[in-house]
């Protein structure tokens, strides 16, 4: 069984997120999603509309997702890869090269984002009158 992991905040869940999760799942058989905790987001000066528990519940309802775990810090990626026996680490291509240090532990794949949609764009457009 090939195990895949990805990371994110997944706030204001949209079709770009679903497409990313689908493509992550296509990389293997079992998809682990490390979801940024509210505390971790606060440390990044990022505020989610939905709480960690609400975002976790939404992700667990998506058929491509097998397990949701908390992401509490930047450094946990190496530990997660080992703990969950990960074969493939997947991130959006806006992170290209950032996680190459994991290549000695697993395959690292950067997938193209869905260009016309993002949480930032949704928040910006909803803020307009």
C-alpha positions, -999 to +999 in steps of 0.1 A: +000+000+000+014+034-010+008+061+016+006+098+007+007+129+029-002+165+022-004+196+044-027+226+045-052+249+063-081+240+040-102+269+052-132+279+030-131+245+013-135+249-024-131+229-056-094+237-059-089+219-025-111+189-037-091+187-069-058+188-050-070+160-026-081+139-055-048+143-073-030+135-040-050+103-036-041+093-072-004+092-060-012+062-038-037+042-018-040+059+015-041+097+020-031+114+052-039+151+055-020+171+080-043+200+089-029+232+103-041+237+139-056+270+150-026+276+172-001+269+144-021+293+121-020+319+148+018+316+150+018+323+112-005+353+117-032+335+098-068+333+110-092+307+096-129+313+093-136+277+105-121+262+136-097+232+134-124+208+144-148+222+118-122+220+090-112+185+102-149+173+100-152+187+065-120+169+053-131+136+069-162+138+048-142+138+016-139+103+000-102+109-010-091+115+026-083+085+048-069+102+079-067+138+092-039+146+117-030+180+133-001+201+119+013+219+149+047+231+137+069+233+106+094+207+119+070+178+122+071+168+086+101+144+090+085+128+120+051+125+102+068+108+072+084+082+095+054+077+119+028+072+092+052+052+068+047+078+040+059+069+005+049+102-012+048+137+002+026+161-020+023+199-020+012+225-044+038+238-068+038+272-051+060+254-026+083+240-053+117+230-038+108+239-002+105+203+010+132+186-011+150+178+021+124+149+025+136+132-007+159+109+013+129+096+032+101+095+005+092+107-030+084+145-031+058+157-056+047+192-063+013+194-081+001+224-101-025+245-082-059+253-097-051+288-109-085+304-109-094+297-073-079+302-039-091+309-004-073+343-005-092+352-037-126+341-022-119+363+009-108+392-012-139+390-035-163+386-007-149+417+010-158+438-020-191+457-019 
